[in-house]
Amino acid sequence: MTTQQTENATTIQAYLEQLPKNIEALEPSLETSRYSHDAATAKTAGNSHKPGPAVVLPATAADVQKAAKLAAELGITVVPRGAGSGLSGGATASRNQVVISTEKLNRIIEVSPLDEVAVVEPGVINAELNRHLESHGLFYAPDPASFDISSIGGNIATNAGGLRCAKYGVTRESILSLDVVLADGSLITVGHRSIKGVTGLDLTSLFVGSEGILGIVTKATVRLRPVPVARKTVSAFFDSTAEGTDGLAAITLSPVRPAAIEFFDTPSLANIDAHSGTALRERGAALILIELDGYGIGDQAADLATALSAVGGRVTVEADDDGVRLWELRRSGRGLPQDKWYIGEDIAVPKSQLAKVYAAFPALEARFGVDISAVSHAGDGNLHPLITLDKTPDDGPNPPASLLEAATELVKVALSLGGTVTGEHGVGTIKKEWAALELSRRSRELQHAIKAAIDPQQLLNPGKAI
């Protein structure tokens, strides 16, 4: 152990000794190694067999304040952490850092049907909140694919999107107010309980999507919506990926506004069949999966069928059980190849440009020797490409450069079409170089200036997001 490592370990030990005894904390050990990574970095970090960071598990906002204040006094950097389901490396932590986990801040404090809001702590799991709201006839609209395991705090940190963004928007559109602990341990409230409110700068929107670099959320007032009187799943199969993207344009030009519009290209359907034992490819070479909700659902389905049939779609209004199964396949049906190198992306473009992104795949495949597929939240232009490359006996422990080069070129395609390097997963550590392709130097300087104003010691999640 180097002198610096010894000093860091001593500082961490002093922190744990000075932390109030009523606040649960875990010393660095192999048992805390799972707190050193998130879902995006689990594969590489999980093979390191190294002790993880010190972990603090506060149970109240006051506990978070005390933990953050002490870290600031000792000059220790802090990694805020939700459920660890993130896909950008935003919750990675080293042994000389302290993880403050919000997993025990998991209370649903209030549900107000007349205000159509709920007040929740950040450790509440997305799906658990909606189960709690069922008896009130309300639901929380943001719907990430990981809703069964992702926490509200993590959703706020990354401004998570998901399947229903087409109609209800991303997390930011459902957050009214936040209680946030800053790096020095102070607690502030931003936003309003009321639907409308424009006093001061919009700090709520600043904290949503800030990936833990500005503060630690301890309470959120979230906007709720009435459970629709009806929901119905509609599928439309096409004979090619290109024809399927024509179907997406037809939906936009129709009078129907679905709650969710998911698009599967040919290799994605084949992947699901191989991984889940289904036979989707027998029904077509591309699939648009749609959720309709609200009143007049029969009229909506009829208008949609007319629009999709006109461009070659084979439309089915699915039975309820079949619809549930199709949505399960969307969330968890794809498999990651264990015998290949792969990179998953999270790009977004104006939805009118989706067809051009898919059309760019063949040239990239030929240029870099890779295979590319993508499932999309097509209602808002957010693609999740999967880029794979065959392994060879000559490969070392790291993937060939051509895999990352292909991913970078695909990012450049998205940017050239007016898009972005991340639609909903965040920048974290994995996408910082790509973010530099999108953001101007002056824009990055401004973001660093905001970080410095709120966290002058650079203590919260340093090296992430910006």
Backbone hydrogen bonds, N-H to C=O, Kabsch-Sander energy under -0.5 kcal/mol:
donor,donor_aa,acceptor,acceptor_aa,energy
6,T,2,T,-2.3
7,E,3,T,-2.3
8,N,4,Q,-2.5
9,A,5,Q,-2.4
10,T,6,T,-2.2
11,T,7,E,-2.2
12,I,8,N,-2.5
13,Q,9,A,-2.3
14,A,10,T,-2.3
15,Y,11,T,-2.2
16,L,12,I,-2.4
17,E,13,Q,-2.1
18,Q,14,A,-2.0
19,L,15,Y,-1.5
23,I,20,P,-2.0
24,E,22,N,-0.6
24,E,57,L,-0.6
26,L,55,V,-3.1
32,T,29,S,-0.8
33,S,30,L,-1.2
35,Y,32,T,-1.8
36,S,33,S,-1.9
37,H,34,R,-0.7
39,A,84,G,-1.0
40,A,86,G,-1.4
41,T,38,D,-0.6
42,A,38,D,-0.7
45,A,41,T,-2.4
46,G,42,A,-2.7
47,N,44,T,-0.9
48,S,45,A,-1.7
52,G,29,S,-3.5
54,A,97,Q,-1.0
55,V,26,L,-2.3
56,V,99,V,-3.3
57,L,24,E,-2.9
64,V,60,T,-1.7
65,Q,61,A,-2.3
66,K,62,A,-2.3
67,A,63,D,-2.6
68,A,64,V,-2.6
69,K,65,Q,-2.8
70,L,66,K,-2.2
71,A,67,A,-1.7
72,A,68,A,-2.2
73,E,69,K,-2.2
74,L,70,L,-1.8
75,G,71,A,-0.7
75,G,72,A,-0.6
76,I,71,A,-2.7
78,V,459,L,-3.3
79,V,98,V,-2.6
81,R,100,I,-2.0
92,T,89,G,-1.1
93,A,36,S,-1.6
97,Q,94,S,-1.6
98,V,77,T,-2.2
99,V,54,A,-2.7
100,I,79,V,-1.7
100,I,98,V,-0.5
101,S,56,V,-2.5
101,S,99,V,-0.7
102,T,81,R,-2.4
105,L,102,T,-1.4
106,N,104,K,-1.7
109,I,107,R,-0.9
109,I,119,V,-1.6
110,E,119,V,-1.7
112,S,117,V,-3.0
116,E,112,S,-1.5
117,V,112,S,-1.6
118,A,222,V,-2.0
119,V,110,E,-2.5
120,V,118,A,-0.5
120,V,220,A,-2.7
121,E,107,R,-2.4
123,G,105,L,-3.3
124,V,121,E,-1.5
126,N,150,S,-2.5
127,A,147,F,-2.2
129,L,125,I,-2.1
130,N,126,N,-1.7
131,R,127,A,-2.1
132,H,128,E,-2.1
133,L,129,L,-1.7
134,E,130,N,-0.9
134,E,131,R,-0.6
136,H,133,L,-1.6
137,G,133,L,-0.5
137,G,134,E,-1.6
138,L,133,L,-1.6
139,F,225,R,-2.4
141,A,139,F,-0.6
143,D,161,G,-0.8
147,F,144,P,-1.8
149,I,146,S,-2.3
150,S,146,S,-2.7
152,I,124,V,-2.9
153,G,122,P,-2.8
155,N,151,S,-2.5
156,I,152,I,-2.4
157,A,153,G,-2.4
158,T,154,G,-1.7
159,N,155,N,-0.8
159,N,156,I,-0.6
160,A,155,N,-2.5
163,L,143,D,-2.2
165,C,162,G,-0.7
166,A,163,L,-0.7
167,K,164,R,-1.3
167,K,259,A,-1.0
168,Y,164,R,-2.6
169,G,165,C,-1.4
171,T,160,A,-2.3
173,E,170,V,-1.3
174,S,171,T,-2.5
175,I,172,R,-1.3
176,L,174,S,-0.6
176,L,221,T,-2.8
177,S,221,T,-1.4
178,L,190,V,-2.4
179,D,219,K,-2.7
180,V,178,L,-0.5
180,V,188,I,-2.9
181,V,216,I,-2.8
182,L,180,V,-0.6
182,L,186,S,-2.9
185,G,182,L,-2.0
188,I,180,V,-2.7
190,V,178,L,-2.8
192,H,176,L,-1.8
203,L,201,L,-2.0
206,L,202,D,-1.0
207,F,203,L,-2.3
208,V,204,T,-2.3
209,G,156,I,-2.8
210,S,207,F,-2.0
211,E,157,A,-2.6
213,I,210,S,-1.8
216,I,181,V,-2.6
217,V,215,G,-0.6
218,T,179,D,-2.8
219,K,179,D,-1.2
220,A,120,V,-2.9
221,T,177,S,-2.8
222,V,118,A,-3.0
222,V,220,A,-0.7
223,R,174,S,-2.8
224,L,116,E,-2.9
225,R,139,F,-2.2
227,V,137,G,-2.5
232,K,292,L,-2.3
234,V,290,I,-2.6
235,S,316,T,-2.7
236,A,288,I,-1.8
237,F,314,R,-1.8
238,F,286,A,-2.4
244,G,240,S,-2.0
245,T,241,T,-2.0
246,D,242,A,-1.2
247,G,243,E,-1.4
248,L,244,G,-1.4
249,A,245,T,-1.5
250,A,246,D,-1.8
251,I,247,G,-1.8
252,T,248,L,-1.7
253,L,249,A,-1.9
254,S,250,A,-0.7
254,S,251,I,-1.0
259,A,291,E,-2.5
260,A,291,E,-1.4
261,I,163,L,-0.5
262,E,289,L,-3.1
263,F,376,S,-2.2
264,F,287,L,-2.7
265,D,374,A,-1.1
269,L,265,D,-1.9
270,A,266,T,-2.0
271,N,267,P,-2.3
272,I,268,S,-2.3
273,D,269,L,-2.3
274,A,270,A,-2.3
275,H,271,N,-2.4
276,S,272,I,-3.1
277,G,273,D,-1.6
282,E,279,A,-0.9
283,R,280,L,-1.9
284,G,280,L,-0.7
285,A,238,F,-3.0
286,A,238,F,-1.1
287,L,264,F,-2.0
288,I,236,A,-2.4
289,L,262,E,-3.2
289,L,287,L,-0.5
290,I,234,V,-2.8
290,I,288,I,-0.5
291,E,260,A,-2.2
292,L,232,K,-3.1
292,L,290,I,-0.5
294,G,230,A,-2.0
300,Q,296,G,-2.3
301,A,297,I,-2.4
302,A,298,G,-2.1
303,D,299,D,-2.5
304,L,300,Q,-2.4
305,A,301,A,-2.6
306,T,302,A,-2.1
307,A,303,D,-2.0
308,L,304,L,-2.7
309,S,305,A,-2.6
310,A,306,T,-1.4
311,V,308,L,-1.0
312,G,309,S,-1.7
313,G,308,L,-2.6
314,R,237,F,-2.3
315,V,313,G,-0.8
316,T,235,S,-2.7
318,E,233,T,-2.0
318,E,316,T,-0.9
323,G,319,A,-2.6
324,V,320,D,-2.3
325,R,321,D,-2.0
326,L,322,D,-2.1
327,W,323,G,-2.2
328,E,324,V,-2.0
329,L,325,R,-2.1
330,R,326,L,-1.9
331,R,327,W,-2.0
332,S,328,E,-2.6
333,G,329,L,-2.4
340,K,337,P,-0.6
341,W,389,L,-2.7
343,I,387,I,-2.2
345,E,385,P,-2.7
347,I,383,L,-0.7
348,A,420,T,-1.7
349,V,381,G,-2.4
353,Q,350,P,-3.1
354,L,351,K,-1.1
356,K,353,Q,-0.5
357,V,353,Q,-1.4
358,Y,354,L,-2.0
359,A,355,A,-2.2
360,A,356,K,-1.0
360,A,357,V,-0.8
361,F,357,V,-0.5
361,F,358,Y,-1.2
364,L,360,A,-1.6
365,E,361,F,-2.8
366,A,362,P,-2.4
367,R,363,A,-2.1
368,F,364,L,-2.3
369,G,365,E,-1.7
370,V,365,E,-0.7
371,D,388,T,-2.3
373,S,386,L,-1.8
375,V,384,H,-1.1
376,S,263,F,-2.3
377,H,382,N,-3.3
378,A,261,I,-0.9
378,A,376,S,-1.6
379,G,261,I,-1.3
380,D,377,H,-1.8
382,N,377,H,-1.8
383,L,347,I,-2.6
383,L,381,G,-0.7
384,H,375,V,-2.6
386,L,373,S,-2.9
387,I,343,I,-2.9
388,T,371,D,-2.7
388,T,386,L,-0.5
389,L,341,W,-2.3
391,K,339,D,-0.8
395,D,392,T,-1.7
403,L,400,P,-1.5
404,L,400,P,-0.8
405,E,401,A,-2.4
406,A,402,S,-2.2
407,A,403,L,-2.0
408,T,404,L,-2.6
409,E,405,E,-2.2
410,L,406,A,-2.0
411,V,407,A,-2.1
412,K,408,T,-2.1
413,V,409,E,-1.8
414,A,410,L,-2.1
415,L,411,V,-2.4
416,S,412,K,-2.3
417,L,413,V,-1.0
417,L,414,A,-0.8
418,G,415,L,-1.7
419,G,414,A,-2.5
420,T,348,A,-2.6
423,G,346,D,-1.7
429,T,88,S,-1.9
430,I,88,S,-2.2
431,K,427,V,-2.3
432,K,429,T,-0.7
435,A,431,K,-2.7
436,A,432,K,-1.5
437,L,433,E,-0.6
437,L,434,W,-1.1
438,E,434,W,-0.9
438,E,435,A,-0.7
439,L,435,A,-2.7
444,R,440,S,-2.3
445,E,441,R,-2.4
446,L,442,R,-2.2
447,Q,443,S,-2.0
448,H,444,R,-2.4
449,A,445,E,-2.0
450,I,446,L,-2.1
451,K,447,Q,-2.2
452,A,448,H,-2.4
453,A,449,A,-2.0
454,I,450,I,-1.9
455,D,451,K,-3.0
458,Q,455,D,-2.2
461,N,78,V,-3.6
461,N,459,L,-0.7
464,K,461,N,-1.2
465,A,428,G,-1.9
466,I,464,K,-2.6
